[in-house]
Amino acid sequence: MKFYWVKTNWLIKRLFHRYIWSIDTKERAVYLTFDDGPIPEITPWVLAQLQKYHCKATFFCIGDNVAANPEIITQINSAGHRIGNHTQNHLNGWKTQNKIYEDNIINCQIELDKVTTTNQLPLLFRPPYGKIKPSQAKTARHLGYRIVMWDILSADFDTTITKEQCLKNVLTGIRPGSIIVFHDSKKAFNNLQYVLPKLLEYLQQHNFACKPL
């Protein structure tokens, strides 16, 4: 298992304060986010779960997946969720030349603009793996994006943990304003399928609202 923080360290948030890690709010509200879709086998299931509990979320989409599944973007739009940019090809910024990274962001937005029909401003961007160079972040901001990270990483992508541990990862750290990362991907689905309904039920029982960014 690779190293990662389930609850983002406060020092990281302070050092990289220009990124959005959580939402400053007095409301009992959390912000669910889903990365790497849309995926036909997964994303519609996620949308159905959110609808069941009257929750809104934010989907950070890969341009290639948007081009392959535009009808799912239409479903996300019509359900009132937010959509963000996750690059065209899920690039690791630390390993990518700046111009290639910039073009990948732009190409993803081109695909999103073809199929998004509701207001998606301000523009949101989440770097894949959370890995982005300061120069790339500066470029993204110049392109008009707010860079969104997270407060809680569910680690649903980690196939070495149990689904119960995945649920615990989220419930232990949840606070008003938490931005929580899930993945609507095939790799994560075994954990997600268990965790998401239980989390949504928990939030409902504890009077938390689920809001889009």
Phi, psi and chi 1 to 4 in degrees:
 res  aa     phi    psi   chi1   chi2   chi3   chi4
   1 MET       -  131.4 -178.6  175.0   65.4      -
   2 LYS   -77.9  156.0  -65.5 -178.0  178.7  180.0
   3 PHE   -74.0  136.8  172.9   78.9      -      -
   4 TYR  -161.0  155.9   51.3   80.6      -      -
   5 TRP   -90.1  128.9  -83.4  -55.4      -      -
   6 VAL   -73.4  -46.8  167.6      -      -      -
   7 LYS  -105.8  118.0 -176.8   77.5  171.3  177.6
   8 THR   -61.6  129.7  -58.3      -      -      -
   9 ASN   -60.8  137.0 -174.7  -81.1      -      -
  10 TRP   -60.7  -32.1   66.5  -90.2      -      -
  11 LEU   -67.5  -37.9 -178.1   58.3      -      -
  12 ILE   -61.5  -44.0  -65.3  -63.5      -      -
  13 LYS   -60.8  -38.8  -66.1 -179.6  179.7 -179.8
  14 ARG   -72.2  -41.8  179.5  168.5  -67.0 -178.1
  15 LEU   -65.1  -37.8  -72.2  172.6      -      -
  16 PHE  -112.6   58.4  -62.2   96.3      -      -
  17 HIS   -72.3  -12.1   60.8  -85.5      -      -
  18 ARG   -81.5  -10.3  -63.7 -168.5   69.8  179.3
  19 TYR   -88.8  154.9  -58.9  157.3      -      -
  20 ILE   -93.4  114.8  -59.7  171.4      -      -
  21 TRP  -104.2  -31.6  -62.2   96.2      -      -
  22 SER  -157.2  172.7   57.9      -      -      -
  23 ILE  -108.5  127.5  -58.3  -59.5      -      -
  24 ASP   -76.8  105.1 -174.9   13.8      -      -
  25 THR  -149.0  149.1  179.2      -      -      -
  26 LYS   -94.5   -7.0  -65.1 -179.5 -179.6  179.1
  27 GLU   -73.1  153.8  -72.1 -174.0   88.5      -
  28 ARG   -84.0   78.3  -71.6 -178.1   64.3   81.1
  29 ALA  -134.6  143.8      -      -      -      -
  30 VAL  -127.3  166.9  -64.2      -      -      -
  31 TYR  -128.7   98.3  -60.7   81.0      -      -
  32 LEU   -80.0  135.5  -55.7 -175.4      -      -
  33 THR  -129.8  148.7   65.3      -      -      -
  34 PHE  -130.6  123.5  -62.6   86.7      -      -
  35 ASP  -104.7  152.8  -69.7    3.5      -      -
  36 ASP    88.4   -5.0  -61.6   -5.7      -      -
  37 GLY   -84.0 -164.2      -      -      -      -
  38 PRO   -81.4  144.9   28.9  -34.0      -      -
  39 ILE  -123.4  124.5  -58.4  -64.2      -      -
  40 PRO   -55.3  -37.7  -25.5   33.8      -      -
  41 GLU   -77.5  -16.2  -61.3   86.9  -15.5      -
  42 ILE  -118.6  -52.8  -43.2  -62.8      -      -
  43 THR   -59.4  -43.1  -50.4      -      -      -
  44 PRO   -60.4  -34.0  -27.2   37.4      -      -
  45 TRP   -64.2  -43.4  177.2   85.9      -      -
  46 VAL   -59.8  -44.7  171.1      -      -      -
  47 LEU   -60.6  -39.0  -68.7  171.5      -      -
  48 ALA   -65.0  -40.6      -      -      -      -
  49 GLN   -65.3  -43.2  -61.9  -56.2  -51.7      -
  50 LEU   -63.1  -41.8  -65.4  173.0      -      -
  51 GLN   -63.0  -39.9 -177.3  178.9   21.8      -
  52 LYS   -57.8  -35.7 -179.9  178.9  177.9 -179.2
  53 TYR  -105.9   12.1  -72.3   90.5      -      -
  54 HIS    56.3   44.5  -51.7  -69.8      -      -
  55 CYS  -108.6  147.3  -69.2      -      -      -
  56 LYS  -113.0  152.7  -58.1  -60.6 -179.5 -174.4
  57 ALA  -147.2 -179.5      -      -      -      -
  58 THR  -124.8  132.3  -57.4      -      -      -
  59 PHE  -112.6  117.3  -69.2   79.6      -      -
  60 PHE   -94.3  110.4  -72.1   93.8      -      -
  61 CYS  -106.3  146.0  -61.8      -      -      -
  62 ILE   -88.0  133.0  -64.5  171.8      -      -
  63 GLY   -57.0  -42.7      -      -      -      -
  64 ASP   -59.2  -38.7  -82.1  -10.8      -      -
  65 ASN   -72.2  -33.1  -69.7  -21.3      -      -
  66 VAL   -63.6  -46.0  173.3      -      -      -
  67 ALA   -62.6  -34.7      -      -      -      -
  68 ALA   -81.0  -22.4      -      -      -      -
  69 ASN  -137.0   57.2  -54.6  -73.6      -      -
  70 PRO   -62.8  -28.2   24.2  -35.4      -      -
  71 GLU   -65.0  -29.0   71.3  -74.3   -8.7      -
  72 ILE   -74.6  -34.7  -58.1  179.7      -      -
  73 ILE   -60.8  -39.3  -63.2  -63.1      -      -
  74 THR   -60.7  -40.8  -60.4      -      -      -
  75 GLN   -63.6  -43.6  -67.5  175.6   34.0      -
  76 ILE   -61.5  -45.4  -64.5  171.4      -      -
  77 ASN   -57.3  -52.9  -99.4  -42.2      -      -
  78 SER   -67.0  -21.8   60.0      -      -      -
  79 ALA   -85.7   -3.2      -      -      -      -
  80 GLY    85.5   20.5      -      -      -      -
  81 HIS   -89.7  163.6  -57.3  -67.9      -      -
  82 ARG   -91.9  153.0  -76.0  -77.0  -86.3  122.0
  83 ILE  -127.7  132.7  -62.5  172.0      -      -
  84 GLY  -124.0  167.7      -      -      -      -
  85 ASN   -91.4  132.6 -173.2  -44.2      -      -
  86 HIS  -129.0   27.7 -158.3   45.5      -      -
  87 THR    72.6  163.2   74.5      -      -      -
  88 GLN   -72.6  -36.7 -178.3   72.5    9.6      -
  89 ASN  -129.8   22.5  -54.1  116.6      -      -
  90 HIS    57.8   57.9 -156.9  -99.9      -      -
  91 LEU   -83.9  142.4  -65.0 -174.1      -      -
  92 ASN   -85.8  110.6 -178.4  -28.5      -      -
  93 GLY   -60.5  -33.4      -      -      -      -
  94 TRP   -64.6  -23.5  -66.9   -1.8      -      -
  95 LYS  -108.7   11.1  -61.1  178.8  179.4  179.6
  96 THR  -123.6  137.8  -53.8      -      -      -
  97 GLN   -63.5  147.3  -65.2  177.3    8.6      -
  98 ASN   -59.2  -43.9  -72.6   -2.9      -      -
  99 LYS   -65.6  -39.7 -175.6   61.7  168.6   65.0
 100 ILE   -63.9  -40.6  -66.4  173.7      -      -
 101 TYR   -65.4  -45.0 -161.7   78.7      -      -
 102 GLU   -59.4  -46.6  177.4 -177.7   -5.1      -
 103 ASP   -61.8  -34.8  -71.3  -14.2      -      -
 104 ASN   -67.6  -37.0 -138.6 -109.7      -      -
 105 ILE   -65.3  -47.2  -65.5  172.7      -      -
 106 ILE   -62.1  -42.6  -67.7  170.6      -      -
 107 ASN   -65.4  -37.2  -71.3  -21.6      -      -
 108 CYS   -62.9  -43.1  178.1      -      -      -
 109 GLN   -64.5  -35.0 -165.1   62.3   48.9      -
 110 ILE   -59.4  -43.9  -71.1  170.7      -      -
 111 GLU   -65.5  -41.5  -65.5  -61.1  -23.7      -
 112 LEU   -64.2  -41.3  -72.7  171.8      -      -
 113 ASP   -66.1  -24.2  -71.4  -15.1      -      -
 114 LYS   -67.5  -28.7  -70.1  177.4 -176.3  176.9
 115 VAL  -123.6  -11.2  -71.3      -      -      -
 116 THR   -81.9  133.2   48.2      -      -      -
 117 THR  -118.3   -6.2   56.2      -      -      -
 118 THR  -113.4  165.5   57.5      -      -      -
 119 ASN   -64.7  119.8 -179.4   21.0      -      -
 120 GLN  -117.5   35.3  -63.3  -69.0  -31.5      -
 121 LEU  -101.4  145.3  -64.6  175.1      -      -
 122 PRO   -71.6  157.5   29.5  -37.1      -      -
 123 LEU   -67.6  137.1  -65.8  173.0      -      -
 124 LEU  -117.2  140.5  -57.4  177.4      -      -
 125 PHE  -136.2  131.7  175.3   70.3      -      -
 126 ARG  -120.3  121.2  173.0  173.3  -74.9  158.3
 127 PRO   -70.5  130.0   23.1  -30.4      -      -
 128 PRO   -53.5  138.8  -29.4   37.3      -      -
 129 TYR    66.1    1.3  -45.3  103.2      -      -
 130 GLY    68.8   19.7      -      -      -      -
 131 LYS  -110.0  113.0  -64.6  178.8  178.5  179.5
 132 ILE  -150.6  136.2 -174.9  170.6      -      -
 133 LYS   -75.3  151.0  -60.7  171.6 -170.9  173.7
 134 PRO   -53.9  -38.7  -27.4   35.4      -      -
 135 SER   -65.6  -36.5   53.5      -      -      -
 136 GLN   -70.6  -37.8  -65.7  165.2  -15.1      -
 137 ALA   -64.2  -39.9      -      -      -      -
 138 LYS   -61.2  -43.2 -177.6  178.3  179.8  179.7
 139 THR   -62.6  -44.2  -65.0      -      -      -
 140 ALA   -60.1  -42.0      -      -      -      -
 141 ARG   -65.3  -38.5  -74.6 -168.7  -71.1  -92.1
 142 HIS   -64.9  -28.1  -76.8  168.5      -      -
 143 LEU   -78.4   -5.0  -70.0  171.6      -      -
 144 GLY   102.1   11.1      -      -      -      -
 145 TYR   -93.9  145.5  -68.3   93.0      -      -
 146 ARG   -96.4  130.6  -63.8 -176.9 -177.7  179.2
 147 ILE   -92.7  119.7  -59.7  173.0      -      -
 148 VAL  -107.8  122.4 -179.5      -      -      -
 149 MET  -104.2 -130.1  -64.2  -62.4 -163.9      -
 150 TRP  -163.2  157.8   55.5   81.6      -      -
 151 ASP   -94.7  -38.0  179.3   43.1      -      -
 152 ILE  -130.6  128.4  -62.8  172.4      -      -
 153 LEU  -104.6  113.5 -174.3   65.9      -      -
 154 SER   -64.5  -26.7   69.1      -      -      -
 155 ALA    63.6   30.6      -      -      -      -
 156 ASP   -63.4  -21.4   53.1   -4.9      -      -
 157 PHE   -74.5  -15.4   57.9   85.1      -      -
 158 ASP   -83.5  104.8 -171.5  -16.6      -      -
 159 THR   -75.5   -3.4   57.8      -      -      -
 160 THR   -92.2   -7.6   69.3      -      -      -
 161 ILE  -102.7  157.6   67.0  171.1      -      -
 162 THR   -79.1  160.1   65.3      -      -      -
 163 LYS   -65.5  -29.7   55.3 -169.2  178.7 -177.7
 164 GLU   -67.0  -39.8  -69.3   81.8    8.6      -
 165 GLN   -66.2  -37.0  179.9   60.8   50.1      -
 166 CYS   -60.6  -44.1 -174.8      -      -      -
 167 LEU   -63.6  -42.9  177.7   61.4      -      -
 168 LYS   -61.4  -38.1 -176.4  178.6  178.7 -178.8
 169 ASN   -53.0  -41.0  -73.0  -14.6      -      -
 170 VAL   -79.4  -47.9  178.8      -      -      -
 171 LEU   -67.4  -32.4  -64.8 -176.7      -      -
 172 THR   -66.4  -36.9  -61.0      -      -      -
 173 GLY  -102.6   -0.7      -      -      -      -
 174 ILE   -68.3  135.3 -157.9  165.3      -      -
 175 ARG  -142.8  159.8  -60.3  -72.1 -174.0  -84.7
 176 PRO   -55.6  128.7  -28.2   36.5      -      -
 177 GLY    93.3   -3.2      -      -      -      -
 178 SER   -63.8  134.2  -74.1      -      -      -
 179 ILE   -98.1  121.7  -62.7  174.5      -      -
 180 ILE  -115.4  133.0  -55.3  167.6      -      -
 181 VAL  -101.6  125.8  178.2      -      -      -
 182 PHE  -122.6  174.2  -68.8  104.7      -      -
 183 HIS  -131.6  122.6  -65.1   80.0      -      -
 184 ASP   -89.3   68.7   49.6  -24.2      -      -
 185 SER  -130.4  159.6   67.7      -      -      -
 186 LYS   -63.1  -39.2  -66.8  179.6 -179.0  179.1
 187 LYS   -61.9  -36.8 -178.4  179.6 -179.8 -179.2
 188 ALA   -90.2   -9.7      -      -      -      -
 189 PHE   -63.8  -34.6 -168.7   50.2      -      -
 190 ASN   -58.3  -44.3 -175.9   59.2      -      -
 191 ASN   -74.0  -43.9  -74.6  -30.1      -      -
 192 LEU   -60.6  -41.3 -179.3   66.0      -      -
 193 GLN   -61.5  -30.7 -166.5  171.9   24.4      -
 194 TYR   -83.4  -44.0  174.5   82.8      -      -
 195 VAL   -77.2  -44.7  171.7      -      -      -
 196 LEU   -59.5  -49.2 -175.3   57.3      -      -
 197 PRO   -60.6  -38.3  -22.5   34.2      -      -
 198 LYS   -68.7  -38.0  -67.7 -174.8  179.8  -59.5
 199 LEU   -65.7  -44.7  172.0   62.3      -      -
 200 LEU   -63.0  -37.6  -66.3  173.8      -      -
 201 GLU   -65.8  -42.8 -176.6  175.9   -5.6      -
 202 TYR   -60.3  -46.1  171.6   90.4      -      -
 203 LEU   -62.2  -40.8  -66.2  173.1      -      -
 204 GLN   -63.6  -44.8 -174.8  180.0   75.6      -
 205 GLN   -66.2  -28.9  -69.7  174.5  -11.0      -
 206 HIS  -104.2   17.7  -70.0   79.9      -      -
 207 ASN    59.7   38.1  -62.1  -46.2      -      -
 208 PHE   -94.8  134.6  -84.0   95.1      -      -
 209 ALA   -89.1  148.8      -      -      -      -
 210 CYS  -108.5  119.0  -69.1      -      -      -
 211 LYS  -121.9  152.5  -66.4 -169.9  170.9 -175.8
 212 PRO   -78.9  155.2   29.6  -32.7      -      -
 213 LEU   -70.4      -  -68.5  167.5      -      -
